[in-house]
Amino acid sequence: MNELIKIYKQQPVVVQIVVAIILLVIGWNVYNWAKAQMKNSAEETQGKVEIKQLEKQGVTPSYSDSDFDAMADDLEEAMTGPSNTDDANQVYSVLKKLKNDADFIQLNKAFGLRSSSWDFINPTATDLSTWLRDESLVDVSVINSQLSFQGLSKRF
């Protein structure tokens, strides 16, 4: 390690600044990755508890795990790349399929943490809620109103 520091100090100031910036970006991304992993783990645990509580009330997921995986993939596809009205409508269409809170939980579980190939600044994987909030043509308040209209208590 001392050898690396010695080499670093021998470099021109411009190189030192560039190296420092690169290390800061890497550090920032590692921090965001760790934070996302911890949040996802906590949400997954909470989801399992909530699913069991809902099952006791007779509320079960309306679709199979593979259906939820397909819905999550459809959402990712619609939100990857430049936004357009068709993609926003695809997002709304998928979310209109949710019939109860168990569906909401299972869709979030299926989506998990995904990273966008379009986000070069922050390549950290994020959850569905973050993807929706980052999508320029998708209005989360409209989605939450629709979920309420559909009888769900869960919100993004």
ChimeraX attribute file (.defattr): number of C-alpha atoms within 10 A of each C-alpha:
attribute: neighborCount
match mode: 1-to-1
recipient: residues
	/A:1	6
	/A:2	7
	/A:3	8
	/A:4	9
	/A:5	9
	/A:6	10
	/A:7	10
	/A:8	15
	/A:9	12
	/A:10	11
	/A:11	12
	/A:12	9
	/A:13	11
	/A:14	9
	/A:15	13
	/A:16	14
	/A:17	12
	/A:18	11
	/A:19	14
	/A:20	13
	/A:21	12
	/A:22	12
	/A:23	12
	/A:24	12
	/A:25	14
	/A:26	13
	/A:27	12
	/A:28	14
	/A:29	17
	/A:30	14
	/A:31	13
	/A:32	17
	/A:33	18
	/A:34	13
	/A:35	14
	/A:36	17
	/A:37	18
	/A:38	12
	/A:39	15
	/A:40	18
	/A:41	13
	/A:42	11
	/A:43	16
	/A:44	17
	/A:45	11
	/A:46	12
	/A:47	18
	/A:48	15
	/A:49	12
	/A:50	15
	/A:51	19
	/A:52	14
	/A:53	14
	/A:54	16
	/A:55	13
	/A:56	10
	/A:57	9
	/A:58	8
	/A:59	16
	/A:60	18
	/A:61	20
	/A:62	16
	/A:63	15
	/A:64	11
	/A:65	14
	/A:66	10
	/A:67	14
	/A:68	23
	/A:69	18
	/A:70	16
	/A:71	20
	/A:72	23
	/A:73	14
	/A:74	16
	/A:75	23
	/A:76	20
	/A:77	14
	/A:78	20
	/A:79	23
	/A:80	16
	/A:81	14
	/A:82	11
	/A:83	14
	/A:84	13
	/A:85	11
	/A:86	11
	/A:87	22
	/A:88	19
	/A:89	14
	/A:90	16
	/A:91	24
	/A:92	18
	/A:93	13
	/A:94	16
	/A:95	20
	/A:96	14
	/A:97	15
	/A:98	22
	/A:99	18
	/A:100	19
	/A:101	23
	/A:102	25
	/A:103	23
	/A:104	23
	/A:105	21
	/A:106	26
	/A:107	24
	/A:108	22
	/A:109	21
	/A:110	19
	/A:111	22
	/A:112	19
	/A:113	19
	/A:114	14
	/A:115	15
	/A:116	17
	/A:117	9
	/A:118	11
	/A:119	12
	/A:120	8
	/A:121	8
	/A:122	15
	/A:123	16
	/A:124	21
	/A:125	19
	/A:126	21
	/A:127	18
	/A:128	21
	/A:129	13
	/A:130	12
	/A:131	20
	/A:132	20
	/A:133	14
	/A:134	13
	/A:135	19
	/A:136	13
	/A:137	18
	/A:138	21
	/A:139	14
	/A:140	17
	/A:141	12
	/A:142	11
	/A:143	18
	/A:144	17
	/A:145	13
	/A:146	16
	/A:147	23
	/A:148	13
	/A:149	11
	/A:150	15
	/A:151	13
	/A:152	18
	/A:153	12
	/A:154	14
	/A:155	15
	/A:156	14
